[in-house]
């Protein structure tokens, strides 16, 4: 049995569908389901479900013993202002899973984030010590704090899972993210706005180095992130923290234009001011350095932006599941 936390969420649900297609027995863990999140389970042939707090209780009591844990559950809001909430959900919960996996000698793979890199002044290299990074928001800090803690545990030769990895997911897009609302990718937001108004409004740049719509991010298709997780599980690679991105930086204009193209429409793109709660905490540029994962032997090819956007739009229009096959 494989446990997936955050299983009703974006990356977690896509991982669950891939594992189910391969015939694995699944324990899916999340908060109590909303109608929007429950839709992400549609099509799964069979699984057990556990609420996130019950899952910890059952692990501790020995009532369950999964063969591996993919921990993708977290508060993923980059605008969350309660540090106590983030500490409890993103740091302490992950510590509990780490300690259980260390004791039971089970693999653990968890979600870190590209938000740990802050303004990018130190680059986006996963060889950089997390202790040197300065995230721009509390969400990024929570992810970075756990990376720091995990690496310190290993350095001090304290108990650790026999096989583990934290993945710094960059700007992920793809099927099954409609529940995320404001935090959903710009692919999803563009499709939604086009359907409602026929056009897309992007944020104006707050940095003179970037034109409006010219802010550049590493947009990575969710199927690629699933491939990275599964490759690390199935192959002998050094334990540690890895980037999960495409290795390319593309503009928001490129991405929005790709949605129009996938819909067979001419682009209609305008610009609006960035919300105050994002200004000053916004990454205008990200690009994952992928040499560490490649050097470990992972040769999974990245999905080109135009192809990933096309497959995502096909999902949004028709509900198919293209692009989530194994690499």
N, C-alpha and C positions, 0 to 999 in steps of 0.2 A: 504493500500500500504506500502510495506517495501522497504527502500532504502539501497542499498549496494554500497559503494564506493570501488574503486579498483576492480570493478566487473569483469573486463576482465583479472585481474591478477590471481595468483595461488590460494590462499585460497579463495579470493572473488568469483571466478568463480565456485569453488566447492560448496561454500555456496549457490550461486545463483541456481545451478542445484538442490540442495536439497530442497530449498524453492519452486522452481517451481514444483518439483515432488509432493509437499504437497498441491499445488493449490493456493499458495499466488500470489497476484498481485505485480509485481516487477518494481522498478525504478532502473536501473543499471547505475552507475556513473563511469566515468574514463576519462583519457585523450583521445584525438582523437585516434581512433583505428588503430593499425597496422594490417597487414594481419595475423601475428602470433597470436596476441591477439584476433582478431576477431574469430579465430578458437575455442576459449574457449566458445563461445556462441552457437556453433553448437549443436543442439538438444534441445535448450530451446524453448518451445512452443509459448510463448508470453511474451513480456516485453517492457517497455519504456526505452529509453537511454538518458542520459544527460551528456554533457561534464562537467568536475569537476568544472570549474569556473562558468558555467551557473547554475549549481546546487546551489551554494552558493547564487547567485543573485536571483534565484527563491525562495529559502527559505526566504531570507530577505524581498523580495517583497510580500510574502504571496501567491505566485502563486501555491505553492505545500505545502502539510503538511503530510509527511509520518508518519505512526503509530510508526515506530521504525527505527533507523539508525544503520547499521553495517558498521563501518568506518574501512575499510581494505586498503584504498588507501594511499600510501606513496612512497617516494624514499627509496627503500630497499637495495640500493647498500652499502655494508660495506666498499667500497673503495672510496666513494664520499668525495671530499676534500673541497667543497664549503659549508661553514657553513651557509651563507646567504640563499642558495638554500634549505638546510635541515631545517633551521628555518622557512622559508616560507611554505614549503610543509608538514613538519612533526609535527611542533609545532603550528604555528599560524592557519593553516587550521583547525586543530583539535580543537583549542580553539573556533573558530567560530561555529563549530558544537555543542560543549559542551554548549555554551551560548544559541544557538537556542533551543536545547533540554531542557535546564533549563527553559527557558521562556515558551515554549509550553508544558512542562510536558510530554516529550516523552523519551523513553528509548534510551540509547546510549551504544554501545559496540564497543571498538576500539582495534586496534592492537598495543600492546607494543612489546617487544622483549627480548629474553634471552641475547642479546648482552648488555643489561643494566648491567649484572653481571660482566662484565670485565674479569679479569683473574681467577675469581672464588675463590679468597683468602678469601672472606667473605661468601662463599657457594652459593647455588642456592635456597634460601628459600624466598618465596614471602611474608613472614612476615617481612623481612628486610626492613628498611626504605630506599626508593630510594635515599634519601639525603646522605646515607652512601656509595653508590655504585660509582665505578670509571670505566666507560666503556672504552674499548680499542680503539674505533674509534668514529668518529663524528656521524655516523649513530646511534650507541648505545647511545651516549650522547643526541641526539635529542629525542629519545624515552624516555630516563630517565628524561629529562627535562620536558616533558609533564606529566609524572607520578607524578613528584614532584609538578608541578603546580596544577594538579587536586586534589591531596590530601590536598594541602594548601588551596584551595578554600573551600573544605569541612570542614577542621579544623577551618576556619575563619567564618563558617556558612554563606558563600555567596551562591547565587543561584547555584544549581546543578541539573542535570537530576534526576528524581525520582528513576530511576533504571539505574545503569551504571556499567560497568566493563571494565578494560583494561586487555588484555590477553598477557602474555609474551610467545610468541611462541618460541619453541626451534628449533631443526633442522628438519624442515618439509620437507617431500618428498611425492610424489604421482602423480596422473594424472594432466594434464593441467599446466605444468611448462616449456614447451619447449621454450616459449618466453623469458625466463629469461637469456638465454645465459650463461655467465660465473658464474652468481649467482645461477644457477639451482643446485639442490641437487646432491650429489655424486651418488645417484641411477641413475638419468638421465644421468650424465656424464659418468658413467661406461657403461651403455647400449649403449650410442653413440660411445664410444671408442671401445667397443667390436665389434660393427657392422662395424666400419671402419678399425680396425687393428687386431682384435682377442684377444687383451689384454687390461689391465687397468694399468695406471700409477698413483700411489698415491703420495702425498707429503711426502718427508722424514721428520722425526721429527726434530724439532729445540730445543727440551728439552730432556736432558739425562734421565729424568724420564719416557719417553715414547719411545718405539721402533718405527721403521718405520712402519707406518700403525697401530700402537698401540694407537694412539691418540683416545680418547673415547668421544663420544658425545651422547646426548639424542636425538635419531632419532625418530620422531613422525610422524605417518601417517596422511595425511591431513584430512582424514575422521574423525579421532579422534578430531582434532582441530575444525572441524565443529560441532561435537557432543558437545564439551565444550561450544561453542558459543550459540548453541540453548538451551542447558540445562540452562545456566545462564539467558537466555531470558525468559524461560517458568517457572522457579521455583523461589521460594522465597529464595534468598541467599543474604548475606550482600554485599553491594556495595563495590568495591575495585579492587585491582590489583591481578590477579591470574596467576600462571604458567599454561601453556598448553604444556605438554610434555608426555612422556611415563612413566617417573619415573625410567628408566633404562639407564645406560651408556654402549654403545656397541662400539667396535672398527670400524674404517674405513675399516679394513681388513674384518671383519665380514660382513659389508654391501656390499662391492664389491664382496666378495665370494658368497653372497646371490643372486646377479644378475646373475653370472655365473651359479649357481645351477638352477635358474628359467629358464634359457635358455638351460638347459641340457648340459652344457659345463664344462670341467675341468678348474679351476681357472688358469689364467696366469696374475700375478700381479707383477709389478716392481715399482721402486721408482725414483722420480725426485726431484730436489731442489725446495723449496717453493719460489714463486715469492717474490721479495723484498718488494712490496707494501703490502704483507700480513704478512711477518715476523715481529714479535714483536707485532702484532695486532691480533694474532691467538689464539683462545680458544682451548687448547689441551684437556680440559676435561669439560664436562657439564653434569649435571644430575638434572632434575627438582624435587624439593621437591613438592609432590602433596597432602600433608596432608590438606592444606588450602581448596582446592576445594573439596576434599573428605569429610572434616569436615563440609562443607556447605551442604552436602547431595548428591553430584554428584557421582554416582556409575557406571559411564560409563567405561567399561573395556578397557584397552589399547590394541591396535592391536600389536601382536608379530612382531618383526622386519622381520623374515623370511616370515610371511604371508603378511605383508604390501609390502615387496619387490616383492613377487610373484605377487600380484595383480597389482602393478605398472608396472611390466614388461609385464603382460598380456595386460594392457592398451596400452603400447607403441607398442606392437606387433600387437594388434588386434583392438584397439580403443574401447574396452568395458568399462563399468563404474562399475567394481566390487568394493566392500568394501566401497562405499560411501552411503550405506543405513543407515537408522537411527539405533542407538544402541538399 
